[in-house]
């Protein structure tokens, strides 16, 4: 049985050929004793700028593993590797129909998993295939003319298709390895399986999405693009069908609702249908953009090195005056700030980067928590209306055509000067006092947060940085309550999934939630089959 060797730390400048020598020394074995070895995990440790290291976990097969384990008994970083246990998915035969609304990570991975059971759900996506969607988005960034159904939020691949493509999450589930392995199978780089902080980049992710579509079609699934879910057919307290584009009715017994956090018309439809909804906290703020080599200097002490990735950062703060959390979110090394609107007259920012992260700029959302005290009342969609207030204000300040308000970071924090702006945002920016674009205590918390970040990362607060606003789509402002079986608590057959349902926050957690929902449907179908025997 192979051996796992953890916490092998080497200088970041050591090349791949020298790693084997480090591994041999760590185990005190000769090279002729090694049958095979591979990297299982690779993480960067840059806590000491004078001693930056990569920390590896290796899997090694030796000719005499027993002797090695006896010699290193008691070493917590050396142990046998159990290896992966293959999963078996029982074939399910059923006449019940499954519909998946939405082809973001939750919807796509629900479909991938259901296919493992031999099931063939039908997909409906309000947007267009990823190839056409990319052209629609590029046209929007050039012209300022928005397509409300094909944009950064809507279309094949979901909102993550225009992002940094981070594949990290705080959740701990067995499905995470499954997701990474599937992504690699569909064309993502092999390194996703070893890096501690893998990312795929928006350019690579688009190719993967196309391969997933081919995979689903090969398994006999129906995929309908430009098909918006406009109503649910309900009989005797359960879903019996869906209505697409206000006309076509499609029968279904199980509806996976994976429409994303920006499908506001879907929330309104669910409210009309008396589906249980509740407002939830989220966060709003701005995008901050620095020269990437400045962030590299802050984090590494040097502007760049071929063996180091573009530097990232994560910062948090709690404003003592308002009690609000202030934190960075969706940091995009070597990326760009982008227009991410999905509703006419509402301006939204976001960030994305390609696999190489080579734009020369680093951007991150800096956001402040908001909750029911900011949008009081009993309406579960109050948070949506709260988002709209600030999106419309930003749109008006930008003088239309989705020109974004922007401001020099130092000017925003000090309230003085006009040092100029340098934003990668398209279609363009206009210099504006961003404090007027956000609630007063949110702006104050941001200012305090930036000062705190500068104490943690000296040089972060600089006139070389630009803020662009507003960032409002950080997570869903609505949760669709569901039970342990992943069904809506008051509508049988409705399975809310992913970010739009309020159960995920990012590509990996959304995909994991789609898998969770798919497994729940499979269990239900197997139970139904047994009860009918």
Secondary structure per residue as TSV (DSSP state, phi and psi in degrees):
chain	resnum	aa	ss	phi	psi
A	1	X	-	360.0	134.4
A	2	X	-	-60.4	161.9
A	3	X	E	-109.6	138.5
A	4	X	E	-97.7	131.9
A	5	X	E	-122.7	113.1
A	6	X	E	-102.8	164.0
A	7	X	E	56.8	45.1
A	8	X	E	-91.0	103.5
A	9	X	E	-97.7	129.4
A	10	X	E	-134.2	153.1
A	11	X	E	-55.2	139.3
A	12	X	T	-62.5	-19.7
A	13	X	T	-83.3	-8.8
A	14	X	-	-66.4	130.0
A	15	X	-	-85.0	171.6
A	16	X	H	-61.9	-34.6
A	17	X	H	-64.9	-30.6
A	18	X	H	-82.0	-13.1
A	19	X	H	-60.6	-38.8
A	20	X	H	-59.6	-39.1
A	21	X	H	-64.6	-38.7
A	22	X	H	-63.2	-41.0
A	23	X	H	-64.4	-43.0
A	24	X	H	-60.4	-43.9
A	25	X	H	-65.2	-38.3
A	26	X	H	-62.0	-37.8
A	27	X	H	-94.4	-9.5
A	28	X	T	57.0	51.0
A	29	X	-	-129.3	160.2
A	30	X	-	-86.1	159.7
A	31	X	G	-65.3	-28.0
A	32	X	G	-74.8	-6.9
A	33	X	G	-88.2	-9.5
A	34	X	E	-95.0	122.3
A	35	X	E	-85.8	-44.2
A	36	X	E	-157.6	154.2
A	37	X	E	-153.8	153.8
A	38	X	E	-155.2	158.4
A	39	X	E	-82.1	127.4
A	40	X	E	-96.5	-35.8
A	41	X	E	-152.0	143.1
A	42	X	E	-137.0	121.3
A	43	X	E	-130.6	143.6
A	44	X	E	-90.9	132.5
A	45	X	E	-117.2	101.5
A	46	X	-	-114.1	26.5
A	47	X	S	-65.0	-33.6
A	48	X	S	-109.4	112.6
A	49	X	G	-63.2	-25.6
A	50	X	G	-85.6	-3.9
A	51	X	G	-145.8	58.7
A	52	X	-	-72.4	135.0
A	53	X	E	-135.7	157.4
A	54	X	E	-103.0	137.2
A	55	X	E	-113.1	122.4
A	56	X	E	-110.8	151.0
A	57	X	E	-117.0	128.4
A	58	X	E	-113.3	150.7
A	59	X	E	-111.3	127.8
A	60	X	E	-129.6	137.0
A	61	X	E	-110.7	120.5
A	62	X	E	-111.8	159.7
A	63	X	T	-71.2	-32.2
A	64	X	T	-131.4	77.3
A	65	X	H	-69.9	-33.7
A	66	X	H	-60.2	-43.9
A	67	X	H	-64.9	-39.9
A	68	X	H	-64.3	-45.2
A	69	X	H	-65.3	-36.1
A	70	X	H	-67.1	-41.2
A	71	X	H	-65.4	-33.1
A	72	X	T	-105.8	21.4
A	73	X	T	-57.7	136.9
A	74	X	T	92.2	-12.1
A	75	X	-	-78.4	114.3
A	76	X	T	-68.4	-13.3
A	77	X	T	-98.0	4.9
A	78	X	E	-128.0	122.9
A	79	X	E	-157.6	167.5
A	80	X	E	-72.6	149.6
A	81	X	-	-101.5	120.1
A	82	X	-	-68.3	-28.5
A	83	X	-	80.7	165.5
A	84	X	-	-77.6	140.3
A	85	X	-	-96.3	119.1
A	86	X	-	-63.2	139.7
A	87	X	-	-91.2	143.3
A	88	X	-	-119.1	125.0
A	89	X	-	-110.0	113.3
A	90	X	-	-63.8	139.9
A	91	X	-	-70.2	132.2
A	92	X	-	-113.9	127.6
A	93	X	-	-110.8	125.8
A	94	X	-	-156.1	153.1
A	95	X	-	-94.3	-4.9
A	96	X	-	-71.9	142.4
A	97	X	-	-102.6	138.0
A	98	X	E	-117.3	132.3
A	99	X	E	-119.2	135.8
A	100	X	E	-113.4	117.9
A	101	X	E	-99.7	110.3
A	102	X	-	112.0	131.7
A	103	X	-	-118.7	41.1
A	104	X	S	-84.6	-167.9
A	105	X	H	-57.0	-41.0
A	106	X	H	-64.4	-48.2
A	107	X	H	-65.6	-44.7
A	108	X	H	-63.5	-44.3
A	109	X	H	-76.7	-24.8
A	110	X	H	-61.8	-43.0
A	111	X	H	-67.0	-42.1
A	112	X	H	-59.3	-43.6
A	113	X	H	-70.0	-42.6
A	114	X	H	-61.3	-33.3
A	115	X	H	-63.0	-31.0
A	116	X	H	-62.3	-28.4
A	117	X	T	-88.5	3.3
A	118	X	T	80.9	14.7
A	119	X	-	-91.9	156.8
A	120	X	-	-130.3	76.7
A	121	X	-	-67.5	157.6
A	122	X	E	-98.7	134.1
A	123	X	E	-100.3	139.0
A	124	X	E	-131.9	128.9
A	125	X	E	-130.0	127.6
A	126	X	S	-66.7	-27.6
A	127	X	S	-90.4	-163.9
A	128	X	-	-107.4	168.3
A	129	X	-	-55.9	153.8
A	130	X	H	-58.8	-34.4
A	131	X	H	-62.9	-45.3
A	132	X	H	-71.2	-37.3
A	133	X	H	-60.7	-42.2
A	134	X	H	-59.8	-41.7
A	135	X	H	-65.1	-39.7
A	136	X	H	-62.4	-42.5
A	137	X	H	-68.1	-42.6
A	138	X	H	-61.2	-39.9
A	139	X	H	-63.1	-40.6
A	140	X	H	-62.3	-44.7
A	141	X	H	-65.6	-28.8
A	142	X	H	-82.7	-39.7
A	143	X	H	-106.4	-21.4
A	144	X	-	79.1	12.0
A	145	X	-	-99.8	115.4
A	146	X	-	-92.2	135.9
A	147	X	-	-97.7	111.7
A	148	X	T	-64.4	-14.4
A	149	X	T	-111.0	-6.1
A	150	X	S	-140.9	99.8
A	151	X	S	-159.4	-165.3
A	152	X	S	-63.2	-29.5
A	153	X	S	-90.2	-35.9
A	154	X	S	-115.9	137.1
A	155	X	S	136.7	171.1
A	156	X	T	-56.8	129.0
A	157	X	T	101.2	-19.1
A	158	X	-	75.0	-174.0
A	159	X	G	-64.0	-28.1
A	160	X	G	-64.9	-15.3
A	161	X	G	-66.9	-22.8
A	162	X	S	-117.3	78.0
A	163	X	S	-157.9	-172.6
A	164	X	-	-75.6	-17.4
A	165	X	-	72.6	34.7
A	166	X	B	-65.3	137.5
A	167	X	-	-119.2	48.8
A	168	X	-	-122.3	157.0
A	169	X	-	-160.6	156.7
A	170	X	S	-85.0	-13.6
A	171	X	-	-74.7	156.0
A	172	X	-	-124.3	103.1
A	173	X	-	-140.1	150.0
A	174	X	T	-61.6	-25.7
A	175	X	H	-70.5	-14.5
A	176	X	H	-63.7	-42.7
A	177	X	H	-64.7	-40.4
A	178	X	H	-56.3	-44.8
A	179	X	H	-63.5	-46.7
A	180	X	H	-63.0	-41.1
A	181	X	H	-64.4	-38.9
A	182	X	H	-65.3	-42.1
A	183	X	H	-61.2	-41.7
A	184	X	H	-64.6	-41.4
A	185	X	H	-58.6	-35.1
A	186	X	T	-91.5	13.4
A	187	X	T	116.3	0.1
A	188	X	-	-73.3	157.3
A	189	X	-	-62.7	145.4
A	190	X	G	-59.6	-28.0
A	191	X	G	-63.1	-15.6
A	192	X	G	-57.3	-28.0
A	193	X	G	-81.3	-10.5
A	194	X	T	-119.2	-28.9
A	195	X	B	-70.4	138.9
A	196	X	T	-67.8	-30.9
A	197	X	T	-126.4	73.2
A	198	X	-	-71.8	147.9
A	199	X	B	-143.7	153.8
A	200	X	-	-110.5	-25.1
A	201	X	H	79.3	145.3
A	202	X	H	-64.4	-32.4
A	203	X	H	-68.3	-43.9
A	204	X	H	-71.1	-37.1
A	205	X	H	-61.9	-36.1
A	206	X	H	-61.7	-39.6
A	207	X	H	-65.9	-40.3
A	208	X	H	-62.5	-42.0
A	209	X	H	-59.8	-41.0
A	210	X	H	-62.2	-40.4
A	211	X	H	-68.1	-36.2
A	212	X	H	-62.8	-41.2
A	213	X	H	-59.0	-45.2
A	214	X	H	-61.5	-41.3
A	215	X	H	-59.7	-45.7
A	216	X	H	-67.1	-41.0
A	217	X	H	-64.6	-39.2
A	218	X	H	-61.9	-23.7
A	219	X	T	-96.7	18.2
A	220	X	T	82.2	15.3
A	221	X	-	-83.6	146.5
A	222	X	-	-87.3	135.5
A	223	X	E	-128.4	121.4
A	224	X	E	-116.4	116.1
A	225	X	E	-92.6	162.9
A	226	X	S	53.7	37.7
A	227	X	-	-122.0	100.6
A	228	X	-	-91.2	131.0
A	229	X	E	-70.8	113.5
A	230	X	E	-111.9	-13.1
A	231	X	E	-163.8	161.9
A	232	X	E	-118.8	134.5
A	233	X	E	-88.6	123.6
A	234	X	E	-122.3	128.6
A	235	X	E	-136.2	131.6
A	236	X	T	53.4	39.4
A	237	X	T	77.1	16.9
A	238	X	E	-143.6	158.5
A	239	X	E	-70.2	130.2
A	240	X	E	-123.6	-5.6
A	241	X	E	-177.9	172.2
A	242	X	E	-131.3	154.1
A	243	X	E	-113.8	127.5
A	244	X	E	-108.7	136.2
A	245	X	T	53.4	37.0
A	246	X	T	59.8	21.2
A	247	X	T	-148.3	-58.7
A	248	X	E	-76.1	123.2
A	249	X	E	-100.2	130.9
A	250	X	E	-122.1	125.6
A	251	X	E	-70.2	141.4
A	252	X	-	-158.5	152.9
A	253	X	S	-104.5	-24.1
A	254	X	E	-137.3	122.7
A	255	X	E	-115.2	114.2
A	256	X	E	-87.3	111.7
A	257	X	E	-95.8	99.7
A	258	X	-	-127.6	53.4
A	259	X	-	-89.3	-1.2
A	260	X	-	88.3	167.7
A	261	X	T	-81.2	-1.3
A	262	X	T	-111.3	6.0
A	263	X	-	-81.8	71.6
A	264	X	H	-66.3	-34.7
A	265	X	H	-67.0	-29.8
A	266	X	H	-67.4	-43.0
A	267	X	H	-58.8	-41.7
A	268	X	H	-65.4	-38.7
A	269	X	H	-64.3	-42.2
A	270	X	H	-63.7	-37.3
A	271	X	H	-64.4	-41.4
A	272	X	H	-61.8	-33.0
A	273	X	T	-85.4	6.7
A	274	X	T	61.1	27.5
A	275	X	-	-72.9	136.4
A	276	X	-	-61.1	125.8
A	277	X	-	-134.2	155.2
A	278	X	E	-146.6	143.6
A	279	X	E	-71.4	145.6
A	280	X	-	-133.4	157.5
A	281	X	-	-64.5	154.2
A	282	X	E	-151.5	-154.3
A	283	X	E	-149.2	151.5
A	284	X	E	-135.9	159.8
A	285	X	E	173.5	-136.4
A	286	X	E	-138.9	171.7
A	287	X	E	-102.2	132.0
A	288	X	E	-108.9	138.7
A	289	X	E	-131.8	122.5
A	290	X	E	-117.9	159.7
A	291	X	E	-60.6	135.4
A	292	X	H	-62.9	-37.1
A	293	X	H	-67.0	-25.4
A	294	X	H	-66.9	-45.0
A	295	X	H	-63.8	-38.8
A	296	X	H	-59.8	-43.9
A	297	X	H	-62.9	-42.4
A	298	X	H	-62.4	-43.7
A	299	X	H	-85.9	-36.0
A	300	X	H	-109.9	-20.5
A	301	X	S	87.0	-2.3
A	302	X	S	-138.6	152.8
A	303	X	S	-72.1	-26.4
A	304	X	-	-173.4	161.3
A	305	X	-	-160.8	137.9
A	306	X	T	-62.3	-20.0
A	307	X	T	-98.7	7.0
A	308	X	S	-116.9	139.0
A	309	X	-	-72.5	164.8
A	310	X	-	-59.9	134.9
A	311	X	-	-70.0	145.3
A	312	X	-	-115.2	174.0
A	313	X	-	-154.7	155.3
A	314	X	-	-136.5	126.2
A	315	X	-	-133.5	145.4
A	316	X	E	-136.5	156.7
A	317	X	E	-163.1	149.3
A	318	X	E	-120.7	119.5
A	319	X	-	-69.2	120.2
A	320	X	T	-68.5	-25.4
A	321	X	T	-74.7	-48.6
A	322	X	T	-96.6	-16.6
A	323	X	-	76.1	6.9
A	324	X	-	-81.5	140.7
A	325	X	E	-75.3	139.5
A	326	X	E	-124.1	129.5
A	327	X	E	-156.6	158.2
A	328	X	E	-84.7	153.5
A	329	X	E	-154.0	139.0
A	330	X	E	54.2	54.6
A	331	X	E	-72.8	132.0
A	332	X	E	-119.3	92.5
A	333	X	T	-65.1	140.4
A	334	X	T	56.7	33.6
A	335	X	-	-115.3	-163.3
A	336	X	E	-137.6	157.4
A	337	X	E	-91.0	140.4
A	338	X	E	-135.2	155.4
A	339	X	E	-77.3	125.6
A	340	X	-	-126.8	28.4
A	341	X	-	-69.5	151.2
A	342	X	-	-132.5	1.1
A	343	X	S	-134.3	130.4
A	344	X	T	-61.1	136.9
A	345	X	T	80.5	6.8
A	346	X	-	-123.3	123.4
A	347	X	-	-101.6	131.4
A	348	X	-	-136.0	137.9
A	349	X	E	-108.5	160.1
A	350	X	E	-157.9	-175.8
A	351	X	E	-135.7	153.9
A	352	X	E	-152.2	163.8
A	353	X	-	-151.2	154.8
A	354	X	-	-83.9	173.0
A	355	X	T	-57.4	-39.4
A	356	X	T	-78.5	-14.5
A	357	X	-	48.8	55.4
A	358	X	-	-116.7	25.4
A	359	X	S	-74.6	-19.4
A	360	X	S	86.8	-0.4
A	361	X	E	-127.0	149.9
A	362	X	E	-120.9	131.4
A	363	X	E	-133.9	155.4
A	364	X	E	-151.6	147.0
A	365	X	E	-70.6	139.0
A	366	X	E	-121.6	114.7
A	367	X	E	-130.7	161.0
A	368	X	E	-127.3	134.6
A	369	X	E	-67.9	138.5
A	370	X	E	-129.5	154.2
A	371	X	-	-147.9	-165.7
A	372	X	T	-59.9	-23.5
A	373	X	T	-68.2	-19.5
A	374	X	T	-90.0	-22.5
A	375	X	S	-137.0	70.9
A	376	X	-	-68.8	169.8
A	377	X	S	114.0	175.3
A	378	X	S	-94.3	-7.2
A	379	X	-	-69.1	121.1
A	380	X	T	-67.0	-15.4
A	381	X	T	-99.6	17.6
A	382	X	H	-62.0	-34.9
A	383	X	H	-65.0	-35.1
A	384	X	H	-62.0	-45.6
A	385	X	H	-65.5	-35.3
A	386	X	H	-62.4	-43.8
A	387	X	H	-57.5	-46.3
A	388	X	H	-60.2	-38.7
A	389	X	H	-53.1	-50.3
A	390	X	H	-79.5	-30.0
A	391	X	H	-67.0	-40.5
A	392	X	H	-68.8	-37.2
A	393	X	H	-63.8	-42.4
A	394	X	H	-66.3	-39.4
A	395	X	H	-61.3	-44.7
A	396	X	H	-65.5	-40.1
A	397	X	H	-65.6	-30.8
A	398	X	T	-82.1	3.1
A	399	X	T	66.8	28.6
A	400	X	S	83.9	176.3
A	401	X	T	57.0	23.4
A	402	X	T	62.5	29.2
A	403	X	-	-71.8	129.1
A	404	X	E	-95.5	140.8
A	405	X	E	-69.0	137.7
A	406	X	E	-144.6	158.8
A	407	X	E	-155.7	146.7
A	408	X	E	-61.3	137.3
A	409	X	H	-57.8	-44.8
A	410	X	H	-64.3	-38.9
A	411	X	H	-63.0	-40.9
A	412	X	H	-63.0	-44.5
A	413	X	H	-72.7	-40.7
A	414	X	H	-91.2	-20.6
A	415	X	S	72.4	16.2
A	416	X	-	-127.7	156.5
A	417	X	-	78.6	175.1
A	418	X	-	-145.9	77.4
A	419	X	-	-81.6	-6.3
A	420	X	-	93.6	161.2
A	421	X	-	-127.5	154.1
A	422	X	-	-146.1	89.8
A	423	X	-	-115.4	143.2
A	424	X	-	-83.4	-2.8
A	425	X	-	-59.9	133.6
A	426	X	S	-117.2	145.5
A	427	X	S	-78.3	-8.8
A	428	X	-	153.4	173.8
A	429	X	E	-131.4	161.5
A	430	X	E	-133.1	135.3
A	431	X	E	-70.2	124.0
A	432	X	-	-147.4	149.7
A	433	X	-	-73.6	104.6
A	434	X	G	-70.0	-18.1
A	435	X	G	-60.7	-25.2
A	436	X	G	-82.8	-7.8
A	437	X	G	-95.5	-1.3
A	438	X	S	-139.2	160.0
A	439	X	-	-55.3	146.5
A	440	X	H	-55.5	-47.2
A	441	X	H	-75.6	-21.4
A	442	X	H	-67.3	-44.4
A	443	X	H	-61.3	-43.6
A	444	X	H	-64.5	-40.7
A	445	X	H	-64.2	-38.4
A	446	X	H	-61.1	-45.3
A	447	X	H	-60.7	-45.4
A	448	X	H	-64.0	-38.5
A	449	X	H	-62.8	-42.9
A	450	X	H	-62.9	-38.6
A	451	X	H	-64.8	-41.1
A	452	X	H	-65.1	-42.8
A	453	X	H	-59.3	-36.9
A	454	X	H	-67.5	-30.5
A	455	X	H	-69.4	-31.6
A	456	X	H	-83.4	-32.0
A	457	X	S	-130.3	85.9
A	458	X	T	-57.8	124.6
A	459	X	T	106.2	-9.5
A	460	X	-	-63.7	-41.0
A	461	X	S	-84.9	103.0
A	462	X	-	-148.7	152.7
A	463	X	T	-74.0	-6.4
A	464	X	T	-85.6	2.8
A	465	X	-	-110.7	149.1
A	466	X	E	-125.1	141.0
A	467	X	E	-103.5	138.9
A	468	X	E	-129.1	137.8
A	469	X	E	-131.1	165.1
A	470	X	E	-112.6	155.9
A	471	X	E	-106.8	111.3
A	472	X	-	-125.5	-16.5
A	473	X	-	-99.2	46.7
A	474	X	S	-71.9	-33.5
A	475	X	S	-161.4	173.3
A	476	X	-	-68.4	137.5
A	477	X	S	-84.4	4.5
A	478	X	E	-134.1	141.7
A	479	X	E	-118.3	140.2
A	480	X	-	-104.9	98.7
A	481	X	-	-57.3	139.3
A	482	X	B	-139.7	161.2
A	483	X	-	-89.4	-175.0
A	484	X	T	-61.7	-23.1
A	485	X	T	-88.3	9.2
A	486	X	S	70.0	8.6
A	487	X	S	-91.4	149.8
A	488	X	B	-49.7	142.3
A	489	X	S	-70.7	-14.8
A	490	X	S	-133.0	12.3
A	491	X	S	-142.7	103.0
A	492	X	B	-63.1	142.9
A	493	X	T	88.9	-8.2
A	494	X	E	-100.2	121.2
A	495	X	E	-115.9	90.7
A	496	X	E	-66.1	136.5
A	497	X	-	-142.0	147.5
A	498	X	S	79.8	-159.2
A	499	X	G	-64.9	-41.8
A	500	X	G	-64.5	-24.4
A	501	X	G	-87.3	-8.0
A	502	X	T	87.8	22.0
A	503	X	S	-120.4	17.7
A	504	X	-	-160.1	167.7
A	505	X	-	-156.7	75.7
A	506	X	S	130.8	170.0
A	507	X	H	-59.8	-50.2
A	508	X	H	-67.9	-46.2
A	509	X	H	-68.3	-33.2
A	510	X	H	-67.1	-44.8
A	511	X	H	-61.1	-42.6
A	512	X	H	-62.3	-37.3
A	513	X	H	-69.9	-36.5
A	514	X	H	-60.0	-40.1
A	515	X	H	-65.3	-42.5
A	516	X	H	-58.4	-44.0
A	517	X	H	-66.3	-42.9
A	518	X	H	-60.6	-43.4
A	519	X	H	-64.2	-35.2
A	520	X	H	-66.2	-42.7
A	521	X	H	-62.3	-43.5
A	522	X	H	-60.8	-42.5
A	523	X	H	-61.8	-41.5
A	524	X	H	-62.3	-43.7
A	525	X	H	-65.9	-38.5
A	526	X	H	-67.3	-39.0
A	527	X	H	-64.4	-42.1
A	528	X	H	-61.9	-39.9
A	529	X	H	-65.0	-41.0
A	530	X	H	-67.4	-38.6
A	531	X	H	-70.2	-22.2
A	532	X	T	-89.9	-6.7
A	533	X	-	-74.1	360.0
